[in-house]
């Protein structure tokens, strides 16, 4: 599949070192789902490489949700393990 950045929420299923969004964005929350193993990681960073959120796969393989996020300065997803999908809900 390919990342879908034209809808809300964004659907990100391909990790990479490149920045997906360069300017500031107000994020409501993140959801990490579809991963295949407990402890799978989803790491979200700002454009400066600072970790904004780290999602860890649960033992029951259920969706993992962040709390409220707020404004972040760009968005990159360098790590998305075991077939996981990140949903980014924004204002």
WODA-V389187 format. One record per helix or strand of 2 or more residues. SS is the DSSP state (H for helix, E for strand). FROM is the first residue (numbers start at 1). TO is the last residue. If there is no record, write none. Layout:
SS;FROM;TO / SS;FROM;TO
This chain:
E;10;12 / E;19;33 / E;41;45 / E;51;56 / E;64;65 / E;70;80 / E;85;90
